Amino acid sequence: MLDRSQLIPLAQDLVARGYAVWNIDYRGLGEDGGGWPGTLEDAAAAVDVLAGLAAGDLPGGQTAADSARGRLDLDRVVTIGHSAGGQLALWLASRPGLPAAAPGSGGRGVPLAAAVALAGVLDLRAADADELGARFGDPSVPPPARAPAPARPELAPTLASLTAHGATAALLDGRADDLPDRYALASPLERLPLGVPQLVVHGDADTGVPPDQSRTYLTAALERGDQVEYVEVPGADHFDVIDPDHPSWQAVVRRLPDLLKTAGG
């Protein structure tokens, strides 16, 4: 029901700062092919397209490659995602360690230099236990503060039905106790160590995705040897972190150059 349009202001801000940005979309809950495994496969395919761009072997890709030559640095690709997209941003960094035949495995995507999660759902087992996103789209449930208008309001009844036990169970088509292997493949916390620098940002007033999602992930990631910086923003809610004028986003853009340097960019 939400789509990439909510991140256009962040994309525009990054472009204004000299970054090349691809604001991707993917099949979501309630859409044909959305959920397991389509949502993950779509996100992985977006990274794989970058490899095709570099090789010039996409349809019309030579023109695109010629245009991009000298302008795109595919050794310094960073994924950034919000909420459920934060899960995907970090999961994409885990692809080299996925077992064969898992969604997202075996692709030729460019290696990621770093990953950033904004109010991300990073522990899918905990999200399932807490039933985060239950009844998402149900018109009788008030939307979170500052939530953007639905991009596809016609999906609301379908989403309300799918998310009776939370958005994570809807994404993975079942509960964690019934599908432990699937959760292990999709949850960033269970894919640790990711092996790339990470920045995790969360507001301490977030009631949609509680900051414990990021706090727990930080502890586990550091224990596994990953390099992770955590920024918890006082008073910020779930959607403040995607406001380009909010201190939470300014914390991201201040850190991006050093994040890329740390990644060897």
Contacts in CASP RR format, 6 or more apart in sequence:
PFRMAT RR
TARGET T0000
AUTHOR 0000-0000-0000
METHOD contacts of the structure
MODEL  1
MLDRSQLIPLAQDLVARGYAVWNIDYRGLGEDGGGWPGTLEDAAAAVDVL
AGLAAGDLPGGQTAADSARGRLDLDRVVTIGHSAGGQLALWLASRPGLPA
AAPGSGGRGVPLAAAVALAGVLDLRAADADELGARFGDPSVPPPARAPAP
ARPELAPTLASLTAHGATAALLDGRADDLPDRYALASPLERLPLGVPQLV
VHGDADTGVPPDQSRTYLTAALERGDQVEYVEVPGADHFDVIDPDHPSWQ
AVVRRLPDLLKTAGG
1 29 0 8 1.000
1 136 0 8 1.000
1 137 0 8 1.000
1 150 0 8 1.000
1 151 0 8 1.000
1 152 0 8 1.000
1 153 0 8 1.000
1 155 0 8 1.000
1 156 0 8 1.000
1 159 0 8 1.000
2 148 0 8 1.000
2 150 0 8 1.000
2 151 0 8 1.000
3 25 0 8 1.000
3 151 0 8 1.000
3 152 0 8 1.000
4 23 0 8 1.000
4 24 0 8 1.000
4 25 0 8 1.000
5 148 0 8 1.000
5 151 0 8 1.000
6 82 0 8 1.000
6 148 0 8 1.000
6 151 0 8 1.000
6 242 0 8 1.000
7 23 0 8 1.000
7 81 0 8 1.000
7 82 0 8 1.000
7 242 0 8 1.000
8 23 0 8 1.000
9 242 0 8 1.000
9 243 0 8 1.000
9 244 0 8 1.000
10 80 0 8 1.000
10 242 0 8 1.000
10 244 0 8 1.000
10 249 0 8 1.000
11 21 0 8 1.000
11 23 0 8 1.000
12 244 0 8 1.000
13 244 0 8 1.000
13 249 0 8 1.000
13 253 0 8 1.000
14 21 0 8 1.000
14 253 0 8 1.000
15 21 0 8 1.000
17 253 0 8 1.000
19 256 0 8 1.000
20 71 0 8 1.000
20 72 0 8 1.000
22 46 0 8 1.000
22 50 0 8 1.000
24 42 0 8 1.000
24 43 0 8 1.000
24 46 0 8 1.000
25 42 0 8 1.000
26 34 0 8 1.000
26 38 0 8 1.000
26 39 0 8 1.000
26 42 0 8 1.000
26 43 0 8 1.000
26 46 0 8 1.000
26 88 0 8 1.000
27 33 0 8 1.000
27 34 0 8 1.000
27 35 0 8 1.000
27 38 0 8 1.000
27 39 0 8 1.000
27 42 0 8 1.000
28 34 0 8 1.000
28 35 0 8 1.000
28 39 0 8 1.000
29 35 0 8 1.000
29 39 0 8 1.000
29 136 0 8 1.000
29 155 0 8 1.000
29 159 0 8 1.000
29 162 0 8 1.000
29 163 0 8 1.000
29 167 0 8 1.000
29 170 0 8 1.000
29 171 0 8 1.000
30 155 0 8 1.000
30 158 0 8 1.000
30 159 0 8 1.000
30 162 0 8 1.000
31 155 0 8 1.000
35 170 0 8 1.000
35 171 0 8 1.000
35 172 0 8 1.000
35 173 0 8 1.000
36 103 0 8 1.000
36 171 0 8 1.000
36 172 0 8 1.000
36 173 0 8 1.000
36 182 0 8 1.000
36 186 0 8 1.000
37 103 0 8 1.000
38 103 0 8 1.000
39 88 0 8 1.000
39 171 0 8 1.000
40 88 0 8 1.000
40 91 0 8 1.000
40 103 0 8 1.000
40 104 0 8 1.000
40 186 0 8 1.000
41 103 0 8 1.000
41 104 0 8 1.000
43 88 0 8 1.000
43 91 0 8 1.000
43 92 0 8 1.000
44 92 0 8 1.000
44 95 0 8 1.000
44 103 0 8 1.000
44 104 0 8 1.000
44 107 0 8 1.000
44 109 0 8 1.000
47 77 0 8 1.000
47 79 0 8 1.000
47 92 0 8 1.000
47 95 0 8 1.000
47 109 0 8 1.000
47 110 0 8 1.000
47 112 0 8 1.000
48 107 0 8 1.000
48 108 0 8 1.000
48 109 0 8 1.000
49 58 0 8 1.000
50 74 0 8 1.000
50 77 0 8 1.000
50 109 0 8 1.000
50 110 0 8 1.000
51 74 0 8 1.000
51 108 0 8 1.000
51 109 0 8 1.000
51 110 0 8 1.000
52 58 0 8 1.000
52 61 0 8 1.000
52 108 0 8 1.000
53 61 0 8 1.000
53 64 0 8 1.000
53 65 0 8 1.000
53 68 0 8 1.000
53 72 0 8 1.000
53 74 0 8 1.000
54 65 0 8 1.000
54 72 0 8 1.000
54 74 0 8 1.000
54 110 0 8 1.000
55 65 0 8 1.000
56 62 0 8 1.000
56 64 0 8 1.000
56 65 0 8 1.000
58 64 0 8 1.000
73 265 0 8 1.000
74 110 0 8 1.000
75 110 0 8 1.000
75 111 0 8 1.000
75 113 0 8 1.000
75 265 0 8 1.000
76 113 0 8 1.000
76 260 0 8 1.000
76 263 0 8 1.000
76 265 0 8 1.000
77 110 0 8 1.000
77 111 0 8 1.000
77 112 0 8 1.000
77 113 0 8 1.000
78 112 0 8 1.000
78 113 0 8 1.000
78 114 0 8 1.000
78 115 0 8 1.000
78 116 0 8 1.000
78 256 0 8 1.000
78 259 0 8 1.000
78 260 0 8 1.000
79 88 0 8 1.000
79 89 0 8 1.000
79 90 0 8 1.000
79 92 0 8 1.000
79 93 0 8 1.000
79 112 0 8 1.000
79 114 0 8 1.000
79 115 0 8 1.000
79 116 0 8 1.000
80 86 0 8 1.000
80 89 0 8 1.000
80 115 0 8 1.000
80 116 0 8 1.000
80 118 0 8 1.000
80 252 0 8 1.000
81 88 0 8 1.000
81 89 0 8 1.000
81 116 0 8 1.000
81 117 0 8 1.000
81 118 0 8 1.000
81 120 0 8 1.000
82 118 0 8 1.000
82 119 0 8 1.000
82 120 0 8 1.000
82 241 0 8 1.000
82 242 0 8 1.000
83 118 0 8 1.000
83 119 0 8 1.000
83 120 0 8 1.000
83 121 0 8 1.000
83 209 0 8 1.000
83 238 0 8 1.000
84 120 0 8 1.000
84 121 0 8 1.000
84 167 0 8 1.000
84 171 0 8 1.000
85 117 0 8 1.000
85 120 0 8 1.000
85 121 0 8 1.000
86 117 0 8 1.000
86 118 0 8 1.000
86 119 0 8 1.000
86 120 0 8 1.000
86 121 0 8 1.000
86 122 0 8 1.000
87 117 0 8 1.000
87 120 0 8 1.000
87 121 0 8 1.000
87 122 0 8 1.000
87 124 0 8 1.000
87 186 0 8 1.000
87 187 0 8 1.000
87 188 0 8 1.000
89 115 0 8 1.000
89 116 0 8 1.000
89 117 0 8 1.000
90 115 0 8 1.000
90 117 0 8 1.000
90 122 0 8 1.000
90 188 0 8 1.000
90 191 0 8 1.000
90 194 0 8 1.000
90 198 0 8 1.000
91 186 0 8 1.000
91 187 0 8 1.000
91 188 0 8 1.000
91 191 0 8 1.000
92 112 0 8 1.000
92 115 0 8 1.000
93 112 0 8 1.000
93 114 0 8 1.000
93 115 0 8 1.000
93 194 0 8 1.000
93 195 0 8 1.000
93 196 0 8 1.000
93 198 0 8 1.000
94 188 0 8 1.000
94 191 0 8 1.000
94 194 0 8 1.000
95 104 0 8 1.000
95 105 0 8 1.000
95 106 0 8 1.000
95 107 0 8 1.000
95 109 0 8 1.000
96 111 0 8 1.000
97 105 0 8 1.000
97 191 0 8 1.000
98 104 0 8 1.000
98 105 0 8 1.000
98 106 0 8 1.000
98 185 0 8 1.000
98 191 0 8 1.000
99 105 0 8 1.000
99 185 0 8 1.000
100 106 0 8 1.000
102 185 0 8 1.000
103 185 0 8 1.000
103 186 0 8 1.000
112 196 0 8 1.000
113 196 0 8 1.000
113 197 0 8 1.000
113 260 0 8 1.000
113 263 0 8 1.000
113 264 0 8 1.000
113 265 0 8 1.000
114 196 0 8 1.000
114 197 0 8 1.000
114 198 0 8 1.000
114 199 0 8 1.000
114 259 0 8 1.000
114 260 0 8 1.000
114 262 0 8 1.000
114 263 0 8 1.000
115 194 0 8 1.000
115 196 0 8 1.000
115 197 0 8 1.000
115 198 0 8 1.000
115 199 0 8 1.000
116 198 0 8 1.000
116 199 0 8 1.000
116 200 0 8 1.000
116 201 0 8 1.000
116 252 0 8 1.000
116 259 0 8 1.000
117 188 0 8 1.000
117 198 0 8 1.000
117 199 0 8 1.000
117 200 0 8 1.000
117 201 0 8 1.000
117 214 0 8 1.000
118 201 0 8 1.000
118 202 0 8 1.000
118 241 0 8 1.000
118 242 0 8 1.000
118 248 0 8 1.000
118 252 0 8 1.000
119 201 0 8 1.000
119 202 0 8 1.000
119 203 0 8 1.000
119 206 0 8 1.000
119 208 0 8 1.000
119 209 0 8 1.000
119 214 0 8 1.000
119 238 0 8 1.000
119 241 0 8 1.000
120 200 0 8 1.000
120 202 0 8 1.000
120 209 0 8 1.000
120 213 0 8 1.000
120 214 0 8 1.000
121 127 0 8 1.000
121 132 0 8 1.000
121 167 0 8 1.000
121 168 0 8 1.000
121 209 0 8 1.000
121 213 0 8 1.000
122 187 0 8 1.000
122 188 0 8 1.000
122 189 0 8 1.000
122 200 0 8 1.000
122 213 0 8 1.000
122 214 0 8 1.000
122 216 0 8 1.000
122 217 0 8 1.000
123 187 0 8 1.000
123 188 0 8 1.000
123 189 0 8 1.000
123 213 0 8 1.000
123 216 0 8 1.000
123 217 0 8 1.000
124 168 0 8 1.000
124 172 0 8 1.000
124 176 0 8 1.000
124 183 0 8 1.000
124 186 0 8 1.000
124 187 0 8 1.000
124 188 0 8 1.000
124 189 0 8 1.000
124 190 0 8 1.000
125 176 0 8 1.000
125 183 0 8 1.000
125 187 0 8 1.000
125 189 0 8 1.000
125 190 0 8 1.000
126 212 0 8 1.000
126 213 0 8 1.000
126 216 0 8 1.000
127 166 0 8 1.000
127 167 0 8 1.000
127 168 0 8 1.000
127 209 0 8 1.000
127 213 0 8 1.000
128 165 0 8 1.000
128 166 0 8 1.000
128 168 0 8 1.000
128 169 0 8 1.000
128 172 0 8 1.000
128 175 0 8 1.000
128 176 0 8 1.000
128 183 0 8 1.000
129 176 0 8 1.000
130 210 0 8 1.000
131 165 0 8 1.000
131 166 0 8 1.000
131 169 0 8 1.000
132 166 0 8 1.000
132 167 0 8 1.000
132 168 0 8 1.000
132 208 0 8 1.000
132 209 0 8 1.000
132 210 0 8 1.000
133 163 0 8 1.000
133 166 0 8 1.000
133 167 0 8 1.000
133 208 0 8 1.000
134 163 0 8 1.000
134 164 0 8 1.000
134 165 0 8 1.000
134 166 0 8 1.000
134 167 0 8 1.000
135 141 0 8 1.000
135 160 0 8 1.000
135 163 0 8 1.000
135 164 0 8 1.000
135 166 0 8 1.000
136 159 0 8 1.000
136 160 0 8 1.000
136 163 0 8 1.000
136 166 0 8 1.000
136 167 0 8 1.000
137 143 0 8 1.000
137 150 0 8 1.000
137 155 0 8 1.000
137 156 0 8 1.000
137 159 0 8 1.000
137 160 0 8 1.000
137 163 0 8 1.000
138 156 0 8 1.000
138 159 0 8 1.000
138 160 0 8 1.000
139 156 0 8 1.000
139 160 0 8 1.000
144 207 0 8 1.000
144 208 0 8 1.000
144 237 0 8 1.000
144 238 0 8 1.000
144 239 0 8 1.000
145 237 0 8 1.000
145 238 0 8 1.000
145 239 0 8 1.000
146 237 0 8 1.000
146 238 0 8 1.000
146 239 0 8 1.000
146 240 0 8 1.000
147 238 0 8 1.000
147 239 0 8 1.000
148 239 0 8 1.000
150 156 0 8 1.000
159 170 0 8 1.000
162 170 0 8 1.000
163 169 0 8 1.000
163 170 0 8 1.000
165 175 0 8 1.000
168 176 0 8 1.000
169 175 0 8 1.000
171 186 0 8 1.000
172 179 0 8 1.000
172 182 0 8 1.000
172 183 0 8 1.000
172 186 0 8 1.000
173 179 0 8 1.000
173 182 0 8 1.000
174 182 0 8 1.000
176 183 0 8 1.000
183 190 0 8 1.000
184 190 0 8 1.000
185 191 0 8 1.000
188 194 0 8 1.000
188 217 0 8 1.000
189 216 0 8 1.000
189 217 0 8 1.000
189 220 0 8 1.000
189 221 0 8 1.000
192 220 0 8 1.000
192 221 0 8 1.000
192 224 0 8 1.000
192 226 0 8 1.000
193 221 0 8 1.000
193 224 0 8 1.000
193 225 0 8 1.000
193 226 0 8 1.000
194 221 0 8 1.000
194 226 0 8 1.000
195 226 0 8 1.000
195 227 0 8 1.000
196 226 0 8 1.000
196 263 0 8 1.000
197 227 0 8 1.000
197 228 0 8 1.000
197 229 0 8 1.000
197 259 0 8 1.000
197 262 0 8 1.000
197 263 0 8 1.000
198 221 0 8 1.000
198 226 0 8 1.000
198 227 0 8 1.000
198 228 0 8 1.000
198 229 0 8 1.000
199 228 0 8 1.000
199 229 0 8 1.000
199 231 0 8 1.000
199 252 0 8 1.000
199 255 0 8 1.000
199 259 0 8 1.000
200 214 0 8 1.000
200 217 0 8 1.000
200 218 0 8 1.000
200 228 0 8 1.000
200 229 0 8 1.000
200 230 0 8 1.000
200 231 0 8 1.000
201 214 0 8 1.000
201 230 0 8 1.000
201 231 0 8 1.000
201 232 0 8 1.000
201 233 0 8 1.000
201 241 0 8 1.000
201 248 0 8 1.000
201 251 0 8 1.000
201 252 0 8 1.000
202 209 0 8 1.000
202 211 0 8 1.000
202 213 0 8 1.000
202 214 0 8 1.000
202 215 0 8 1.000
202 230 0 8 1.000
202 231 0 8 1.000
202 232 0 8 1.000
202 233 0 8 1.000
202 236 0 8 1.000
202 241 0 8 1.000
203 211 0 8 1.000
203 232 0 8 1.000
203 233 0 8 1.000
203 234 0 8 1.000
203 235 0 8 1.000
203 236 0 8 1.000
203 237 0 8 1.000
203 238 0 8 1.000
203 240 0 8 1.000
203 241 0 8 1.000
203 248 0 8 1.000
204 211 0 8 1.000
204 232 0 8 1.000
204 233 0 8 1.000
204 234 0 8 1.000
204 235 0 8 1.000
204 236 0 8 1.000
205 234 0 8 1.000
205 235 0 8 1.000
205 236 0 8 1.000
205 237 0 8 1.000
206 236 0 8 1.000
206 237 0 8 1.000
206 238 0 8 1.000
206 241 0 8 1.000
207 237 0 8 1.000
207 238 0 8 1.000
208 238 0 8 1.000
209 238 0 8 1.000
211 232 0 8 1.000
214 230 0 8 1.000
214 232 0 8 1.000
215 230 0 8 1.000
215 232 0 8 1.000
217 228 0 8 1.000
218 228 0 8 1.000
218 230 0 8 1.000
221 228 0 8 1.000
222 228 0 8 1.000
227 262 0 8 1.000
229 255 0 8 1.000
229 259 0 8 1.000
231 248 0 8 1.000
231 251 0 8 1.000
231 252 0 8 1.000
231 255 0 8 1.000
233 240 0 8 1.000
233 241 0 8 1.000
233 246 0 8 1.000
233 247 0 8 1.000
233 248 0 8 1.000
233 251 0 8 1.000
236 246 0 8 1.000
236 247 0 8 1.000
236 248 0 8 1.000
240 246 0 8 1.000
240 248 0 8 1.000
241 248 0 8 1.000
241 249 0 8 1.000
242 249 0 8 1.000
243 249 0 8 1.000
END
